Amino acid sequence: QVTLVESGGGLVQAGGSLRLSCAASGGTFTNYAMGWFRQAPAKEREFVSAISWNGLRTYFADSVKGRFTIDRDNAKNTMYLQMNSLKPEDTGVYYCAAGFNIDIVDSAYPYWGQGTQVTISS
């Protein structure tokens, strides 16, 4: 079973950037597709981005296309989410997740981190 730990969240002004990391341990990292999801206050968790085990396929929510990029370093068992041109509506808790197939639905990911808070001020 893989354990996931997110880091890199924080408070930034609109227009700024953040880079989130998700470190995996306890499993074979290349067995898993990885995803990022977020949950804003009083809203349901939503898909942000996902990457296949080898990095060759990536998916993005329409709301973040052109602003966010996703990548992974399989040698370091780590996935990243580079977030640029941040908006107040990007505020939320960001979770990384691991699953056996790349997907945009959270039910496809059995393993989850604890989340990292991202707050964008206007």
C-alpha positions as CSV (number, residue, x, y, z in Angstrom):
1,Q,0.0,0.0,0.0
2,V,1.4,3.4,-1.0
3,T,1.5,6.4,1.4
4,L,1.2,9.9,-0.1
5,V,2.3,13.2,1.5
6,E,1.6,16.5,-0.1
7,S,3.6,19.7,0.4
8,G,4.1,23.1,-1.1
9,G,0.8,24.7,-0.3
10,G,0.5,28.2,1.1
11,L,-0.9,31.7,0.8
12,V,-0.1,33.7,-2.4
13,Q,-1.6,36.6,-4.2
14,A,-3.7,36.3,-7.3
15,G,-1.4,36.0,-10.3
16,G,1.3,34.2,-8.3
17,S,2.6,30.6,-8.5
18,L,3.0,27.6,-6.3
19,R,4.5,24.2,-6.9
20,L,2.9,21.3,-5.0
21,S,4.7,18.1,-4.4
22,C,3.4,14.6,-3.6
23,A,5.9,12.2,-2.2
24,A,5.0,8.5,-2.3
25,S,6.4,5.7,-0.2
26,G,5.6,2.1,0.7
27,G,4.8,1.0,-2.9
28,T,6.2,0.8,-6.4
29,F,5.6,4.3,-7.7
30,T,5.6,3.3,-11.3
31,N,2.6,1.0,-10.6
32,Y,0.4,4.0,-10.2
33,A,-1.2,6.7,-12.2
34,M,-1.4,9.8,-10.1
35,G,-3.9,12.6,-9.7
36,W,-4.5,15.9,-8.1
37,F,-7.9,16.9,-6.7
38,R,-9.0,19.9,-4.7
39,Q,-11.8,20.8,-2.4
40,A,-12.9,24.4,-1.7
41,P,-14.9,25.3,1.4
42,A,-18.5,24.1,1.2
43,K,-17.9,22.5,-2.2
44,E,-17.4,19.0,-3.4
45,R,-14.0,17.6,-4.2
46,E,-13.1,18.2,-7.9
47,F,-10.6,16.8,-10.3
48,V,-7.6,19.0,-11.2
49,S,-5.0,17.0,-13.1
50,A,-3.7,13.5,-13.6
51,I,-0.6,11.8,-15.1
52,S,0.0,8.3,-16.2
53,W,2.6,6.1,-14.6
54,N,5.2,7.0,-17.3
55,G,4.2,10.6,-17.7
56,L,3.2,10.2,-21.3
57,R,-0.5,11.0,-20.7
58,T,-1.8,13.9,-18.8
59,Y,-5.3,15.3,-18.1
60,F,-6.4,18.7,-16.9
61,A,-9.6,20.2,-15.7
62,D,-10.8,22.9,-18.1
63,S,-10.5,25.5,-15.3
64,V,-6.8,25.0,-15.0
65,K,-5.7,24.2,-18.6
66,G,-2.9,26.5,-19.7
67,R,-2.1,27.5,-16.1
68,F,-1.2,24.3,-14.4
69,T,1.3,21.6,-15.4
70,I,1.8,18.2,-13.9
71,D,4.9,16.0,-14.0
72,R,6.5,13.2,-12.0
73,D,10.0,12.0,-11.2
74,N,9.8,8.3,-10.9
75,A,13.4,8.1,-9.6
76,K,12.3,10.3,-6.6
77,N,8.8,8.8,-6.2
78,T,7.4,12.2,-6.4
79,M,4.7,14.0,-8.4
80,Y,4.4,17.7,-8.9
81,L,1.8,20.3,-9.8
82,Q,3.1,23.6,-11.0
83,M,0.4,26.2,-10.6
84,N,0.7,29.6,-12.4
85,S,-1.5,32.6,-12.8
86,L,-3.4,31.6,-9.7
87,K,-6.9,32.9,-9.1
88,P,-8.9,33.2,-5.9
89,E,-11.1,30.4,-7.1
90,D,-8.1,28.0,-7.0
91,T,-8.3,28.2,-3.2
92,G,-8.8,24.9,-1.5
93,V,-7.3,21.8,0.0
94,Y,-5.3,20.0,-2.7
95,Y,-5.0,16.2,-2.5
96,C,-2.8,13.9,-4.4
97,A,-4.1,10.4,-5.2
98,A,-2.7,7.1,-6.6
99,G,-4.6,4.6,-8.7
100,F,-4.0,1.9,-11.2
101,N,-5.4,3.7,-14.2
102,I,-5.3,7.4,-15.1
103,D,-8.7,8.9,-14.7
104,I,-10.6,12.1,-13.8
105,V,-12.9,10.6,-11.3
106,D,-11.9,10.3,-7.6
107,S,-13.3,6.8,-7.3
108,A,-10.5,5.5,-9.6
109,Y,-7.9,6.4,-6.9
110,P,-7.8,4.2,-3.8
111,Y,-4.9,5.9,-2.1
112,W,-5.0,9.5,-0.9
113,G,-2.8,12.0,0.9
114,Q,-3.9,14.2,3.7
115,G,-4.0,17.4,1.6
116,T,-2.2,20.7,1.6
117,Q,-4.0,24.1,1.8
118,V,-3.7,26.5,-1.0
119,T,-5.1,30.0,-0.5
120,I,-5.1,32.7,-3.1
121,S,-5.8,36.2,-2.0
122,S,-7.4,38.8,-4.4
